[in-house]
Amino acid sequence: MSFSTPQILCGYLLSMSFLISSPMLQAGAGHDHGHENEAAPVLSTAPRLAMESNQFELVIVRESHGLLLYLDDFANNTPLTTASIDLEINGQSVSTENTQKGTYHAHLETPLADGEHSVMATIIANNASDLLVDEWDIHHDNASNMESASIETTPLQKLLPLWLGIGSGMGIVLLSAFWRDTKHKEASNETI
């Protein structure tokens, strides 16, 4: 079976379009079934502590001027806007104030240093109260994760320049064959 140059060229273009688009069709981290245990990339640089109970979920984020707290109902994930949060860090009481919907701020006299910190939060909201206790291990390298964080690439994406180079080379060979074929047909038509 013999193929004409236009058929070969169409086949080449079709296969190149599949080759170029295939890395984009691959599932990313967390979406490729069978690899559920892989961690998602870290996108925030601020050290944080997540504390939860059957009633509440509290996330504390270290900022340069204090702490940012997010409080929500554990059962339905709705922000709690009228809660009272009594926060203690390393035995020192830290006052908190409601700043936005479900967001609270705690002002610190001195920034929270790197190291291990004992954190205790007493929460009163919606006729319920709870005590959350945890250890917060803060290290300087956690604060610089954003600079080194990157989206994972698949093996095909890493090899994309190589595949594009090979495909371009094949395209040049096929185009030159097509050009030679048309020149050969023109020459044979002139002699007839």
C-alpha positions, 0 to 999 in steps of 0.5 A: 500500500502506497501513501501519497505525500499529502496523506503522509503530511496530514498524518504527520500533522494529526500525530503532532497535534496529539503529541503536543496536546497529550501532556496537557491531558494528564491529571495533576497531583491529587487528580490522578486516580491511584495516587491519592496519598500524594500531597498537594503543592504548598501555596502559602508561605505563612506558617499555620496551625489547624485545630479541630474538634467535633464542633469547631475548626480553627486555623491560625496563620502567623503574620508579621504583626500578629496572628490571623484566625479563621473559625468555622463550624466543623459540621458544615464549614460555615464561618462563625462570625460572633464567637468568643476566642480566648487564645493562650500561647506558651501560657500567655493570654493573647486577645483576639478581635473579630475583624471580618466574617469568620476572621479574627485577629490576635495582636502580638507584642513581639512576633511569634518566634521559630520553634515549638509553641503550646497553643490553647484556644477556648471557643464559645459560639452558638451556645456551644463551647470547646477547648482546642489544644495543640503544639505549633512547630514553626521553622524558618524554612516553612516560611520560605516554601513559596519561593521554592514551591512549584507545580509538579510536572509530568514526565511528558511535560519534562520531555516536551522540548525533545518531542517538539524537536523530533517532531519539527525535524520530521516535519522538515523532512516531510515538507522537503519530500513533499516539495521534491515530489511536487517539483518532480511531478511538475517536471514530468508534466512539462516533459509530456 
